Amino acid sequence: MFGCVPEGPPDLNHPSHILMLPFRTSMNLPHLRARWILLATVVATLGCSTPNAQTTNRRPGNPATVLAPMPEPVTSFAAVTHDGWLYVCGGHKGERHDYNASQVSGAFHRLEISSGTTWETLPATAPGQGMPLVAHRNHIIRTGGMAARNNPGEKQDLVSSAAVLQFDTRTLRWDALPSLPEVRSSHDAVVVGDTLVVGGGWSLSGGTNAPAWPDHGLTLDLRHPERGWKKFQQPFRRRALALAAIGTKIHFIGGMDSDNKPTLAVDVYDLATGAWSKGPDLPEGRFKGFACSAIAQSGSIYANMFQGDLLRLAPGGNTWEKVGRVTHPRMAHRLVTAGDRQLIVLGGEDGEDKRPDLELLSPNAAPASTLSAATR
């Protein structure tokens, strides 16, 4: 979701201008180089291993207290935990606003959370960023995403994808699922029962073409994927948002609207009834809810955005509670579960450079404060 600044007078509708419109702070290049050197040293020490299909289904243990940094520092990547493993895929490797084919990753790795020491290198997939990963039974599923077709030094040519792929954690192989009806990136996804739900995002068709903002979400029955995708209307157009579900109620959290304005809005879709309702706005903070991340755990929804607090949707769903704080606030990152009681925040950017580190979070049982008390 990060793009470069075009040469000459900016075209406000060009994807390269609005990919990161609210986040145009300057880079601290010497600091960035130092971070890269440090990361290379740490990763070289810890190393990556070759996956073994027989280790995938080991019973998950408690999370390690120290978790190895990501194999490559990226933003706008995909991540999910499943059966004791943390999976990460893709992302943007380059400097902010600098897009080319060599800077979009297709790498795929996993880390056993109970040991936390060594990332395994898995079969890579097509380069992509601005796409989610979800888990269903023995599969990790990737939907859509964005990549650059231009080489370094050439004019940006950014395109979204319609590809839907699933990785079998037993055979360690990728296979195709039915493609999305249209290309989509900067969206999010969640699984409710056996239904895969995709929401938000935009469609980039390359060159100077203006992005299209879908006004609908999509569902796919994973028991019968051959039946194809179904549409449901969305009362908004937003991207760089987060999805999380409790029961059949899917929360569409934050993001940026089609006027390129970050938003605190939360909308709730009931998959069982097809009804929409309003949730409580996120609390105020720098960049609002743009490029936030959220996850459901043990009947609660947690969210984290650049303002840094770990938020939990209170029982009843009418307010957000502060139940912790990350050491290094970030955006374009991921928040994932670590067992039933802890969470991991990883990757993303802190305003100066990328953060490859993983933070293990233990949400407070009692909230430190209530940060948003009204529903729109």
C-alpha positions as CSV (number, residue, x, y, z in Angstrom):
1,M,0.0,0.0,0.0
2,F,3.0,2.3,-0.2
3,G,3.8,4.1,-3.4
4,C,6.3,6.6,-4.8
5,V,5.6,10.2,-5.6
6,P,5.3,10.8,-9.4
7,E,7.5,13.3,-11.1
8,G,6.0,16.7,-12.1
9,P,2.7,18.1,-10.9
10,P,0.8,15.3,-9.0
11,D,-2.3,13.8,-10.4
12,L,-4.4,13.4,-7.3
13,N,-6.3,10.4,-8.9
14,H,-3.2,8.5,-9.9
15,P,-2.6,5.4,-7.7
16,S,1.0,6.3,-7.1
17,H,-0.1,9.5,-5.5
18,I,-2.8,8.2,-3.2
19,L,-1.3,4.8,-2.2
20,M,0.2,6.5,0.9
21,L,-1.4,10.0,0.8
22,P,-1.5,10.5,4.6
23,F,1.9,9.1,5.3
24,R,4.5,11.3,3.4
25,T,7.1,11.8,6.2
26,S,10.7,11.8,5.1
27,M,13.0,8.7,5.4
28,N,16.0,8.6,7.7
29,L,18.2,6.8,5.3
30,P,21.3,6.4,7.5
31,H,19.1,5.0,10.3
32,L,17.4,2.7,7.7
33,R,20.8,1.3,6.5
34,A,21.8,0.6,10.1
35,R,18.6,-1.3,10.7
36,W,19.2,-3.3,7.5
37,I,22.7,-4.2,8.7
38,L,21.5,-5.2,12.1
39,L,18.7,-7.3,10.6
40,A,21.0,-9.1,8.2
41,T,23.3,-10.0,11.2
42,V,20.4,-11.3,13.3
43,V,18.8,-13.3,10.5
44,A,22.2,-14.8,9.5
45,T,22.7,-15.9,13.0
46,L,19.3,-17.4,13.4
47,G,19.0,-18.7,9.9
48,C,16.1,-20.2,8.0
49,S,15.4,-23.9,7.6
50,T,13.8,-26.2,5.1
51,P,10.2,-27.2,5.9
52,N,9.2,-30.7,6.9
53,A,5.6,-31.6,6.2
54,Q,5.7,-34.0,9.2
55,T,6.3,-31.2,11.7
56,T,3.2,-29.2,10.6
57,N,0.7,-31.0,12.7
58,R,2.6,-31.1,16.0
59,R,0.4,-30.0,18.9
60,P,0.9,-26.2,19.5
61,G,2.7,-25.2,22.7
62,N,2.9,-21.9,24.5
63,P,4.5,-19.0,22.7
64,A,8.2,-18.4,23.2
65,T,9.0,-15.3,25.1
66,V,11.4,-14.1,22.4
67,L,10.4,-14.4,18.7
68,A,12.9,-14.2,15.8
69,P,12.6,-11.2,13.5
70,M,10.9,-11.6,10.2
71,P,13.2,-13.0,7.4
72,E,12.8,-9.8,5.4
73,P,11.5,-6.4,6.5
74,V,8.3,-5.7,4.7
75,T,5.1,-3.6,4.8
76,S,1.6,-4.4,3.5
77,F,2.3,-8.1,3.8
78,A,0.0,-11.0,4.8
79,A,0.1,-13.1,8.0
80,V,-1.9,-15.6,9.9
81,T,-1.4,-18.2,12.7
82,H,-2.6,-21.7,12.4
83,D,-1.9,-24.9,14.4
84,G,1.0,-23.3,16.3
85,W,2.7,-21.7,13.3
86,L,2.9,-18.1,12.2
87,Y,2.8,-17.8,8.4
88,V,3.9,-14.6,6.5
89,C,3.7,-14.0,2.8
90,G,4.7,-11.2,0.4
91,G,4.9,-7.5,1.1
92,H,6.8,-4.4,0.0
93,K,10.5,-4.6,0.5
94,G,11.6,-1.2,-0.9
95,E,11.6,2.4,0.3
96,R,8.3,4.2,0.8
97,H,6.8,5.5,-2.5
98,D,9.3,3.4,-4.6
99,Y,7.5,0.6,-6.5
100,N,9.1,-1.7,-9.0
101,A,8.9,-5.5,-9.7
102,S,12.0,-6.2,-7.7
103,Q,10.6,-4.6,-4.5
104,V,7.4,-6.7,-4.2
105,S,8.0,-10.0,-2.4
106,G,6.5,-13.4,-3.1
107,A,8.4,-15.0,-0.3
108,F,6.5,-17.4,2.1
109,H,7.8,-18.3,5.5
110,R,6.6,-19.7,8.8
111,L,7.7,-19.7,12.4
112,E,6.8,-22.3,15.1
113,I,5.5,-20.0,17.8
114,S,6.5,-22.3,20.7
115,S,10.2,-22.2,19.8
116,G,10.3,-18.8,18.1
117,T,13.8,-19.2,16.8
118,T,13.9,-20.3,13.2
119,W,11.8,-19.3,10.2
120,E,11.2,-22.1,7.6
121,T,11.3,-21.1,4.0
122,L,8.2,-22.4,2.2
123,P,7.4,-22.5,-1.6
124,A,7.1,-18.9,-2.8
125,T,4.1,-17.6,-4.5
126,A,3.4,-14.8,-7.0
127,P,4.8,-11.4,-5.7
128,G,2.1,-9.4,-4.0
129,Q,1.3,-6.9,-1.3
130,G,-2.0,-5.5,0.1
131,M,-3.5,-9.0,0.4
132,P,-4.6,-11.1,3.4
133,L,-3.9,-14.6,4.5
134,V,-6.6,-16.7,6.3
135,A,-6.6,-20.2,7.6
136,H,-9.3,-22.9,7.0
137,R,-8.9,-26.5,8.1
138,N,-5.5,-27.6,6.7
139,H,-5.1,-24.7,4.3
140,I,-3.7,-21.2,4.3
141,I,-5.6,-19.0,1.7
142,R,-4.3,-15.9,-0.1
143,T,-6.7,-13.6,-2.0
144,G,-5.8,-11.0,-4.6
145,G,-3.0,-8.5,-4.0
146,M,-1.0,-5.9,-5.9
147,A,2.3,-6.0,-7.7
148,A,4.4,-3.7,-9.9
149,R,5.1,-4.6,-13.5
150,N,7.7,-1.9,-14.1
151,N,11.4,-2.3,-13.7
152,P,13.5,0.0,-11.5
153,G,13.7,3.5,-12.9
154,E,10.6,3.0,-15.1
155,K,7.3,4.7,-14.6
156,Q,5.2,2.9,-12.1
157,D,2.8,0.3,-13.4
158,L,0.7,-1.1,-10.6
159,V,-1.8,-3.9,-11.0
160,S,-4.1,-5.8,-8.7
161,S,-4.7,-9.5,-8.9
162,A,-7.8,-11.7,-9.0
163,A,-5.8,-14.9,-8.1
164,V,-6.9,-17.0,-5.1
165,L,-4.5,-19.6,-3.9
166,Q,-4.5,-22.1,-1.0
167,F,-1.5,-23.7,0.6
168,D,-1.9,-27.2,2.0
169,T,0.0,-27.4,5.3
170,R,0.3,-31.2,5.0
171,T,1.7,-31.4,1.5
172,L,3.4,-28.0,1.5
173,R,1.9,-27.2,-2.0
174,W,0.0,-24.3,-3.4
175,D,-3.2,-24.9,-5.4
176,A,-5.7,-22.6,-7.1
177,L,-9.2,-21.7,-5.9
178,P,-11.7,-19.9,-8.1
179,S,-10.4,-16.4,-9.0
180,L,-12.1,-13.3,-7.7
181,P,-14.7,-11.8,-10.1
182,E,-12.5,-8.8,-10.5
183,V,-9.0,-7.8,-9.5
184,R,-8.6,-6.5,-5.9
185,S,-6.0,-5.4,-3.5
186,S,-5.6,-3.4,-0.2
187,H,-8.6,-5.4,1.1
188,D,-9.0,-7.9,4.0
189,A,-10.5,-11.3,4.5
190,V,-11.9,-13.5,7.2
191,V,-13.3,-17.0,7.5
192,V,-16.7,-17.5,9.1
193,G,-17.4,-21.3,9.5
194,D,-16.8,-22.6,6.0
195,T,-17.3,-19.3,4.3
196,L,-14.4,-17.1,3.0
197,V,-15.4,-13.4,3.1
198,V,-13.5,-10.7,1.3
199,G,-14.2,-7.0,1.9
200,G,-13.0,-3.5,1.0
201,G,-10.1,-2.8,-1.2
202,W,-9.7,-1.3,-4.7
203,S,-8.8,-2.4,-8.2
204,L,-5.7,-1.2,-9.9
205,S,-5.4,-1.8,-13.7
206,G,-2.0,-0.4,-14.4
207,G,-0.5,2.7,-15.9
208,T,-2.2,6.0,-15.2
209,N,-5.7,4.5,-14.9
210,A,-7.6,5.6,-11.9
211,P,-8.4,2.9,-9.3
212,A,-11.9,1.5,-9.1
213,W,-13.4,1.2,-5.6
214,P,-15.7,-1.9,-5.3
215,D,-19.0,-1.2,-3.5
216,H,-19.5,-4.9,-2.6
217,G,-17.9,-7.7,-0.7
218,L,-17.5,-11.3,-1.7
219,T,-18.1,-14.8,-0.2
220,L,-17.0,-18.2,-1.3
221,D,-18.3,-21.5,0.2
222,L,-15.1,-23.4,0.9
223,R,-17.0,-26.7,1.1
224,H,-18.1,-26.1,-2.5
225,P,-15.7,-23.6,-4.1
226,E,-16.8,-24.8,-7.6
227,R,-20.0,-22.8,-7.0
228,G,-18.0,-19.6,-7.3
229,W,-18.1,-16.2,-5.6
230,K,-21.2,-14.4,-4.4
231,K,-21.5,-10.6,-4.0
232,F,-23.0,-8.7,-1.1
233,Q,-23.4,-4.9,-1.1
234,Q,-21.2,-2.7,1.1
235,P,-22.6,0.7,2.3
236,F,-19.1,2.2,1.9
237,R,-16.0,2.2,-0.3
238,R,-12.8,1.7,1.8
239,R,-9.4,0.1,1.5
240,A,-6.4,-0.5,3.9
241,L,-9.0,-1.6,6.4
242,A,-9.2,-4.7,8.7
243,L,-11.8,-7.4,9.0
244,A,-12.5,-9.5,12.2
245,A,-15.5,-11.6,13.1
246,I,-17.3,-12.8,16.1
247,G,-19.9,-15.4,15.3
248,T,-21.6,-14.3,12.0
249,K,-20.9,-10.6,12.6
250,I,-18.0,-9.3,10.5
251,H,-16.5,-6.0,11.6
252,F,-15.0,-3.8,8.9
253,I,-12.6,-1.6,10.8
254,G,-11.0,1.7,9.8
255,G,-9.1,2.2,6.5
256,M,-9.2,5.0,3.9
257,D,-12.4,6.0,2.0
258,S,-12.8,6.7,-1.7
259,D,-12.1,10.4,-1.1
260,N,-8.6,9.3,0.1
261,K,-9.4,10.3,3.7
262,P,-8.4,8.0,6.6
263,T,-11.4,7.0,8.7
264,L,-12.2,5.7,12.2
265,A,-15.4,4.1,11.0
266,V,-16.5,0.6,12.0
267,D,-19.3,-1.2,10.1
268,V,-20.7,-4.5,11.0
269,Y,-22.2,-7.1,8.5
270,D,-24.2,-10.0,9.8
271,L,-23.4,-12.9,7.4
272,A,-26.5,-14.8,8.6
273,T,-29.1,-12.1,8.0
274,G,-27.4,-9.8,5.4
275,A,-28.0,-6.8,7.7
276,W,-25.6,-3.9,8.2
277,S,-25.2,-1.9,11.4
278,K,-22.8,0.7,12.8
279,G,-20.1,-0.2,15.3
280,P,-18.2,2.3,17.6
281,D,-15.6,4.5,15.9
282,L,-12.0,3.8,16.6
283,P,-10.4,6.3,19.0
284,E,-8.6,9.3,17.5
285,G,-5.0,9.0,16.6
286,R,-2.4,9.9,13.9
287,F,-3.6,8.6,10.5
288,K,-6.8,7.4,12.2
289,G,-7.6,3.8,11.2
290,F,-5.5,3.8,8.0
291,A,-3.5,0.5,7.5
292,C,-4.7,-0.8,10.9
293,S,-4.9,-4.5,11.8
294,A,-7.5,-6.5,13.7
295,I,-8.1,-10.1,14.8
296,A,-10.7,-12.1,16.8
297,Q,-9.6,-14.2,19.7
298,S,-11.6,-16.1,22.3
299,G,-14.8,-14.2,21.5
300,S,-13.2,-10.7,21.5
301,I,-12.0,-8.5,18.7
302,Y,-8.7,-6.7,19.1
303,A,-7.3,-3.9,16.9
304,N,-4.1,-1.9,16.6
305,M,-3.3,1.1,14.6
306,F,-0.5,3.7,14.4
307,Q,-1.6,5.4,17.6
308,G,-0.1,2.3,19.4
309,D,-2.8,1.1,21.9
310,L,-4.0,-2.4,21.8
311,L,-7.7,-2.1,21.6
312,R,-10.5,-4.6,22.5
313,L,-14.1,-4.3,21.5
314,A,-16.0,-4.3,24.8
315,P,-18.7,-6.8,25.5
316,G,-21.9,-5.6,23.8
317,G,-19.8,-4.0,21.0
318,N,-20.5,-0.4,21.9
319,T,-17.1,0.8,22.9
320,W,-13.3,0.2,22.6
321,E,-11.2,-0.6,25.6
322,K,-7.5,0.0,26.0
323,V,-6.0,-3.4,27.1
324,G,-2.3,-2.9,26.3
325,R,0.2,-1.0,24.2
326,V,2.8,-2.0,21.7
327,T,6.4,-1.0,22.4
328,H,6.9,0.3,18.8
329,P,3.7,1.7,17.2
330,R,3.5,0.9,13.5
331,M,1.2,0.7,10.5
332,A,0.8,-1.5,7.5
333,H,1.6,-4.3,9.9
334,R,-0.3,-7.4,11.2
335,L,-1.9,-8.4,14.4
336,V,-2.3,-12.2,14.9
337,T,-3.2,-14.6,17.6
338,A,-0.6,-16.6,19.7
339,G,-2.7,-19.3,21.3
340,D,-5.8,-18.4,23.2
341,R,-4.5,-15.6,25.4
342,Q,-1.7,-13.7,23.7
343,L,-1.3,-11.8,20.4
344,I,1.7,-10.9,18.2
345,V,2.2,-7.7,16.4
346,L,4.7,-7.9,13.6
347,G,6.2,-6.1,10.6
348,G,5.1,-2.8,9.1
349,E,6.6,0.7,9.4
350,D,7.1,3.0,12.4
351,G,7.3,6.3,10.5
352,E,11.0,6.2,9.8
353,D,11.7,2.7,8.5
354,K,10.5,-0.9,8.5
355,R,10.2,-3.0,11.6
356,P,11.1,-6.7,11.2
357,D,10.6,-7.3,15.0
358,L,7.7,-9.3,16.6
359,E,6.1,-8.1,19.8
360,L,4.3,-10.6,22.0
361,L,1.3,-9.0,23.7
362,S,-0.7,-10.2,26.7
363,P,-4.0,-8.2,26.8
364,N,-5.1,-7.0,30.2
365,A,-8.1,-8.8,31.6
366,A,-9.5,-5.5,32.9
367,P,-9.3,-2.5,30.5
368,A,-7.0,0.4,31.5
369,S,-9.5,2.8,30.0
370,T,-12.5,3.2,27.7
371,L,-11.4,5.1,24.5
372,S,-14.6,5.3,22.5
373,A,-18.0,5.3,24.1
374,A,-20.5,6.2,21.3
375,T,-21.8,4.4,18.3
376,R,-22.4,6.5,15.2
